[in-house]
């Protein structure tokens, strides 16, 4: 989807999360909230969360300046392509607000409520267009967690459901359709059962909040990042799977282990819960805890990326979409007759917090990662994209030489130029040069691959930080061995770039080997 306008009504924790998610996708956001100082609080919340969004990956054109404040819900509804209501979980309040949105939005515009448990059929009662109302229930922090439950009501049209799935997929989320309207939907009902038991264990003096959190953090929580309760218990049954597990452990379900009815929320219980959490926080502010939470979530999601499961699958999907969007908007694949830069300037990035080592500088693996993204940008320029790889052909790196010249620090902008030193039917010899970019901001510099640049530009006044020389082999991925380029667009692009760069002087650090020189 191209850039659209996402309308947000209600800008608390959830509404602000939606704002960051949409802005990171490079959409425009128009927002409103009746609270005093709400506009300033929203901008501050977006600013706090933006570093996490950068680390997750920004799409080309992503910019916090795309956020605009509206005068009321009617203005939001009138100018938005999608409306997301995130008011407090108060049914009369939501219904009143939804009626105002319904009266002002185009009839084709879908209105989604961020409700965490209310029935969409009740929310839609009294609307002129109940067929366009549904629930889109996200999870905090919305800008990182990909799950969103899509809950249609009795009057919700199939068109609105399809539009919701497409909208949330465009935000690189996992839209989970709740097929039957039920209070609390799916995830919150499961969380509520755990929460009620948590309350009883604290209320009965059996465990502290820290002990109960540890029982999840060090155990099932690690499993839940990749598989849910059902598949986990299926594995517990060994080769017999769930049937064997139920046969062995099913009788235990009749034991009085749990008490799903919540205890009375007495003053003593509230104080025990609050004091326990204060002790766990150990003086850390909410903002500090949010940053730690975001760091941990990003680490877990990225750890799952190689396995391609759960949120890790969407991390990989986000990276692929960002690269595709960058290539499509700023670095069009080479076509016969196109002028070819010498060197090519196809990739830019900003040094992210998790690229920094204990010395406060960009760590070694991050240099290699940047050069890897620069190679991917080159591949797309040459036409080696997803479709080409699905055809069973790709380039694999077989040798890399990195030469470090200067240090890079947090938030510094980097730009990479690429020179093709030579090629033949099976080999591609390239040379990347990484510069500290002190010039004006151009594009969306992100560590995830966005922010490409494809126009002539001098790097004479930019400080060289690092160089990376690579030899790549063209391979038949099914056979697992080197294979010659097949005559066609990719072979033509490789030949054209090689010819355009043939007259360039050899880089100073190319074709050198590591050795100890004579002692002075």
C-alpha positions in Angstrom: 0.0 0.0 0.0 1.1 3.6 -0.6 1.3 6.2 2.0 -2.2 6.8 3.6 -3.6 8.9 6.4 -4.4 7.0 9.6 -6.8 8.8 12.0 -6.4 8.3 15.7 -8.9 9.3 18.4 -7.6 8.7 21.9 -3.9 9.2 22.3 -3.1 7.4 25.6 -0.7 4.5 25.8 -2.5 2.5 23.0 -3.2 5.5 20.8 0.4 6.7 21.0 1.5 3.2 20.1 -0.7 3.2 17.0 0.8 6.5 16.1 4.4 5.2 16.2 3.4 2.1 14.3 1.8 4.1 11.5 4.5 6.7 11.3 7.2 4.0 11.2 5.3 2.6 8.2 5.6 6.1 6.6 1.9 6.9 6.8 0.5 10.2 7.7 -1.2 10.4 11.1 -3.9 12.8 12.2 -4.8 12.5 15.9 -7.1 14.0 18.6 -7.7 13.5 22.3 -9.9 15.7 24.6 -7.4 15.6 27.5 -5.6 18.8 28.5 -2.0 18.7 27.2 -2.8 15.6 25.1 -1.0 16.9 22.0 2.3 17.5 23.9 2.0 14.1 25.7 1.5 12.3 22.4 4.6 14.0 20.8 6.6 13.1 23.9 5.4 9.5 23.8 6.3 9.2 20.1 9.7 10.6 20.8 10.4 8.1 23.6 9.3 5.1 21.5 11.0 6.2 18.2 14.4 4.7 19.0 12.7 1.3 19.4 10.8 1.8 16.1 14.1 2.7 14.4 15.7 -0.5 15.7 12.7 -2.5 14.4 13.1 -0.8 11.0 11.6 2.2 9.4 10.0 2.3 5.9 11.3 4.9 3.4 9.8 8.3 4.2 9.0 7.4 7.8 9.1 10.7 9.7 7.6 11.9 13.0 6.8 15.2 11.2 4.0 13.3 9.5 2.0 13.6 12.8 -0.7 16.3 12.8 -3.1 17.3 15.6 -6.8 17.8 14.7 -9.4 20.0 16.3 -11.8 17.2 17.0 -13.0 13.7 16.1 -15.0 15.0 13.2 -11.8 16.4 11.5 -10.0 13.1 12.1 -12.8 11.1 10.5 -13.2 13.4 7.6 -9.6 13.3 6.4 -8.5 9.8 7.4 -8.4 6.6 5.2 -8.5 4.5 8.3 -9.9 5.5 11.8 -8.7 3.8 15.0 -10.5 4.7 18.2 -8.5 4.2 21.4 -10.7 5.8 24.1 -10.8 4.4 27.6 -12.7 1.1 28.1 -16.0 2.8 28.8 -18.8 1.5 26.6 -21.1 4.6 26.8 -18.0 6.9 26.2 -16.9 4.8 23.2 -20.4 4.6 21.7 -20.8 8.4 21.9 -17.4 8.9 20.3 -18.0 6.3 17.6 -21.3 8.0 16.6 -19.4 11.3 16.0 -16.8 9.5 13.9 -19.5 7.6 12.0 -21.3 10.8 11.1 -18.2 12.5 9.7 -16.3 9.7 7.9 -16.8 8.7 4.3 -19.1 5.7 4.1 -16.3 3.5 2.8 -13.9 4.3 5.7 -13.5 1.5 8.2 -13.7 2.5 11.9 -11.9 0.2 14.3 -12.0 0.3 18.1 -9.0 -0.7 20.2 -11.3 -2.2 22.8 -9.8 -5.0 24.9 -13.1 -6.8 25.6 -16.3 -5.0 24.6 -18.6 -6.5 22.0 -18.4 -4.7 18.6 -22.2 -5.3 18.0 -23.0 -3.2 21.1 -20.4 -0.6 20.1 -22.0 -0.4 16.6 -25.6 0.0 17.9 -27.0 3.3 16.7 -24.4 4.0 14.0 -25.6 5.0 10.6 -23.1 2.6 9.1 -22.7 -0.3 11.5 -21.3 -2.4 8.7 -17.9 -0.6 8.9 -17.4 -0.9 12.6 -15.2 -3.7 14.1 -12.7 -4.1 16.9 -8.9 -4.1 16.2 -7.4 -5.0 19.6 -3.7 -4.5 19.8 -1.2 -5.3 22.6 1.2 -2.9 24.4 3.6 -1.8 23.1 1.7 -1.5 19.9 4.7 -0.3 18.0 6.6 -3.6 18.7 4.1 -6.4 19.4 2.6 -7.6 16.1 -0.6 -9.3 17.3 -3.9 -7.5 16.6 -7.2 -9.3 17.2 -9.8 -8.4 14.5 -13.3 -8.9 15.9 -16.3 -8.2 13.6 -19.8 -7.6 15.0 -23.1 -9.0 13.8 -23.5 -6.1 11.3 -19.8 -5.9 10.2 -19.5 -6.3 6.4 -17.0 -8.8 5.0 -15.5 -5.9 3.1 -14.6 -4.2 6.3 -13.0 -7.3 7.7 -11.0 -7.8 4.6 -9.9 -4.1 4.7 -8.9 -4.5 8.4 -6.8 -7.6 7.6 -5.1 -5.7 4.7 -4.6 -2.6 6.9 -2.9 -4.4 9.8 -0.9 -6.6 7.4 0.3 -3.3 5.8 1.6 -2.3 9.3 3.5 -5.7 9.3 1.3 -7.1 12.1 -0.4 -10.4 12.6 -4.2 -9.9 12.2 -5.9 -12.7 14.1 -9.6 -13.0 13.1 -11.8 -13.8 16.0 -14.5 -15.8 14.2 -17.2 -15.6 17.0 -17.9 -12.4 18.9 -17.1 -13.0 22.5 -16.3 -10.8 25.5 -12.6 -10.4 26.1 -11.8 -12.0 22.7 -9.1 -14.7 22.8 -5.8 -13.5 24.2 -7.2 -11.4 27.0 -9.4 -14.3 28.2 -6.2 -16.5 28.4 -4.3 -13.6 30.2 -7.3 -13.0 32.5 -7.2 -16.7 33.7 -3.5 -16.3 34.6 -4.1 -12.9 36.2 -6.9 -14.2 38.4 -4.7 -17.1 39.7 -1.9 -14.5 40.2 -4.3 -12.5 42.4 -5.2 -15.5 44.5 -1.6 -16.5 45.1 -0.7 -13.0 46.3 -3.9 -12.7 48.3 -3.3 -16.0 50.1 0.3 -15.1 50.9 1.7 -18.0 48.9 4.0 -16.0 46.6 5.2 -12.4 46.0 4.7 -10.6 42.7 8.5 -11.1 42.0 8.3 -14.8 42.6 5.2 -15.2 40.3 6.8 -13.2 37.6 10.0 -15.3 37.8 7.9 -18.4 37.5 6.9 -17.2 34.0 10.1 -15.3 32.9 12.4 -18.3 33.5 10.0 -21.0 32.4 6.9 -21.0 30.2 7.4 -17.4 29.0 10.5 -18.4 27.1 8.4 -21.1 25.3 5.5 -18.9 24.7 7.7 -16.6 22.5 7.7 -19.4 19.9 4.7 -21.6 20.6 1.5 -21.3 22.6 0.0 -23.5 25.3 -1.5 -26.1 23.0 1.6 -26.9 21.0 3.7 -26.8 24.2 1.5 -29.4 25.8 1.5 -31.4 22.6 5.2 -31.7 23.0 4.8 -32.6 26.6 3.2 -35.8 25.5 6.4 -37.0 23.8 5.8 -39.1 20.7 2.2 -39.6 21.7 1.6 -35.9 21.5 -1.5 -34.2 23.0 -3.4 -37.5 23.3 -0.7 -39.0 25.5 -0.4 -35.8 27.5 -4.1 -35.6 28.2 -4.1 -39.3 29.2 -1.2 -38.8 31.6 -2.0 -35.3 33.0 -5.7 -34.9 32.2 -6.8 -36.3 35.6 -4.9 -33.5 37.3 -7.4 -31.0 35.9 -9.9 -32.3 38.5 -7.6 -31.4 41.3 -8.3 -28.0 43.0 -5.1 -26.4 41.8 -6.5 -23.2 40.5 -9.3 -20.8 41.5 -10.5 -18.9 38.4 -12.9 -16.7 40.3 -11.0 -13.5 41.3 -10.7 -12.7 45.0 -12.2 -9.5 46.4 -9.9 -6.6 45.6 -9.4 -5.6 49.2 -7.2 -2.7 50.2 -4.7 -5.2 51.6 -4.5 -7.1 48.2 -4.1 -3.9 46.3 -1.3 -2.7 48.6 0.4 -6.1 48.4 0.4 -6.0 44.6 1.5 -2.4 44.4 4.2 -2.8 47.0 5.5 -5.9 45.3 5.7 -4.2 41.9 7.4 -1.1 43.4 10.0 -3.4 45.0 10.5 -5.2 41.6 11.0 -1.8 39.9 13.8 -1.0 42.3 13.7 2.7 41.7 13.5 2.5 38.0 11.0 5.0 36.4 8.3 3.9 34.0 10.3 5.3 31.1 13.3 3.2 32.2 11.2 0.1 32.5 9.7 0.7 29.1 13.1 1.0 27.5 14.2 -2.3 29.2 11.0 -4.0 28.0 11.5 -2.8 24.4 15.2 -3.9 24.5 14.1 -7.4 25.6 11.2 -7.7 23.2 13.4 -6.7 20.2 16.1 -9.2 21.4 13.6 -12.1 21.6 11.9 -11.3 18.3 15.3 -11.0 16.5 16.4 -14.3 18.2 13.4 -16.0 16.6 14.1 -14.5 13.2 16.5 -17.3 11.9 13.9 -20.0 12.9 11.1 -18.0 11.0 8.6 -18.6 13.7 6.2 -16.3 15.6 7.3 -12.7 15.7 10.6 -13.7 14.2 8.8 -14.4 10.9 7.4 -10.9 10.9 10.8 -9.4 11.7 12.1 -11.0 8.5 9.0 -10.0 6.6 9.5 -6.4 7.8 13.1 -6.3 6.6 12.1 -7.7 3.2 9.3 -5.2 2.8 11.5 -2.3 3.8 14.2 -3.3 1.3 11.5 -3.7 -1.4 10.0 -0.3 -0.6 13.4 1.3 -0.6 14.2 -0.2 -4.0 10.9 0.7 -5.4 10.9 4.3 -4.3 14.5 5.5 -4.5 16.8 2.9 -6.1 15.0 1.6 -9.1 16.5 -1.6 -10.6 18.8 -0.7 -13.5 17.3 -0.6 -16.9 19.1 -0.5 -20.3 20.0 3.1 -21.0 20.1 4.3 -17.4 23.1 6.3 -16.3 25.2 4.4 -13.8 26.9 6.1 -10.9 30.5 5.5 -10.3 30.5 4.5 -7.4 26.9 3.6 -6.7 25.3 5.2 -3.6 22.5 2.9 -2.7 22.4 2.5 1.1 22.3 4.6 4.2 21.8 3.8 7.9 21.9 5.3 11.4 24.0 3.7 14.1 21.5 2.0 16.4 21.8 1.5 20.2 22.3 -2.3 19.9 25.2 -1.7 17.4 27.3 -0.2 20.2 29.8 -2.2 22.3 31.1 -1.7 25.8 33.6 1.0 24.5 30.8 3.1 23.2 31.6 2.5 19.6 30.0 0.6 16.8 30.9 -3.1 17.2 32.5 -5.2 14.6 29.5 -7.3 13.6 27.5 -4.2 12.9 30.0 -3.1 10.2 29.5 -6.4 8.5 25.8 -6.1 8.9 25.8 -2.6 7.2 27.9 -4.0 4.3 25.5 -6.9 4.1 22.5 -4.5 3.7 24.6 -2.5 1.2 25.1 -5.7 -0.8 21.4 -6.4 -0.7 20.7 -2.9 -2.1 23.2 -3.7 -4.9 21.5 -7.0 -5.6 18.1 -5.2 -6.0 19.7 -2.7 -8.3 20.9 -5.6 -10.4 17.5 -7.3 -10.3 18.4 -10.0 -7.8 15.2 -9.7 -5.8 12.7 -12.1 -4.2 11.3 -13.3 -7.6 14.9 -14.0 -8.8 15.7 -16.0 -5.7 12.4 -17.9 -5.9 13.6 -18.9 -9.4 16.5 -20.8 -7.7 19.4 -18.3 -8.3 21.2 -16.0 -6.0 24.6 -14.5 -5.0 26.4 -15.9 -2.0 29.4 -14.2 -0.2 32.5 -16.4 -0.2 35.1 -14.0 1.1 35.0 -10.6 2.9 37.9 -8.3 3.9 37.0 -5.4 6.3 39.4 -2.6 6.9 38.5 -0.3 9.9 39.7 3.3 9.6 37.7 5.4 12.1 35.2 4.7 14.9 31.4 5.3 14.6 29.2 6.2 17.5 25.5 6.1 18.5 23.1 8.0 16.2 25.7 8.8 13.6 24.5 8.7 10.0 26.3 6.4 7.7 26.4 6.2 3.9 27.9 3.4 1.8 29.2 3.6 -1.8 29.7 0.5 -3.8 32.2 -0.1 -6.6 32.2 -3.2 -8.8 35.8 -4.2 -9.3 35.1 -7.0 -11.7 32.7 -9.8 -12.7 32.4 -12.9 -14.8 29.7 -15.5 -15.4 30.0 -16.9 -11.8 31.8 -14.2 -9.8 31.1 -10.7 -8.6 33.9 -8.7 -7.0 32.7 -5.6 -5.1 34.1 -2.9 -2.8 32.0 -1.0 -0.2 33.2 2.3 1.4 31.4 3.5 4.6 31.4 7.2 5.3 30.3 9.3 8.3 27.5 11.4 6.8 27.7 14.9 8.2 25.5 16.4 5.5 21.7 17.2 5.6 19.2 14.4 6.3 18.1 12.7 3.1 15.5 9.9 3.2 14.8 7.7 6.2 18.1 6.5 7.6 17.4 3.3 9.4 19.4 0.2 10.5 16.9 -2.1 8.9 17.7 -1.2 5.3 15.6 1.8 4.6 17.0 5.1 3.4 18.5 4.3 0.1 19.9 7.0 -2.1 20.4 6.9 -5.9 21.8 10.0 -7.4 25.3 11.4 -8.0 26.9 12.6 -4.8 30.4 13.4 -3.8 31.9 11.8 -0.7 35.1 13.9 -0.8 34.3 15.8 2.3 33.0 12.8 4.2 35.2 10.9 6.7 35.9 7.3 5.6 35.1 4.9 8.5 35.5 1.5 7.0 35.8 -0.5 3.8 34.6 -3.9 2.9 35.7 -6.0 0.0 33.7 -9.0 -1.0 33.8 -11.8 -3.5 30.4 -13.3 -4.3 29.5 -16.5 -6.3 26.4 -16.8 -8.4 24.8 -20.1 -7.2 22.1 -22.5 -8.1 20.3 -22.7 -4.7 18.6 -26.0 -5.4 21.8 -27.7 -6.4 23.9 -25.9 -3.8 26.7 -25.0 -6.2 28.1 -22.2 -8.3 26.3 -21.7 -11.6 26.8 -19.2 -14.4 24.4 -16.2 -14.9 21.6 -17.0 -17.3 21.4 -14.5 -20.2 18.8 -11.9 -19.3 18.2 -8.7 -17.3 20.4 -9.6 -14.3 23.4 -10.7 -16.5 22.9 -7.5 -18.5 22.8 -5.3 -15.4 26.0 -6.9 -14.0 27.8 -6.4 -17.3 26.7 -2.8 -17.6 27.7 -1.8 -14.0 31.1 -3.7 -14.4 31.7 -1.7 -17.6 30.7 1.6 -16.1 33.1 1.1 -13.1 36.0 -0.3 -15.2 37.6 3.1 -15.6 37.5 3.9 -11.9 40.8 3.9 -10.1 41.3 0.9 -7.8 40.4 1.7 -4.2 43.4 2.2 -1.9 42.4 -0.7 0.4 41.3 -3.2 -2.3 43.2 -6.4 -2.9 45.4 -6.1 0.1 46.3 -8.9 2.5 47.0 -8.9 6.2 50.6 -9.4 7.2 53.2 -8.3 9.7 55.7 -5.8 8.1 59.4 -5.6 9.0 60.2 -4.3 12.4 61.5 -0.7 12.7 
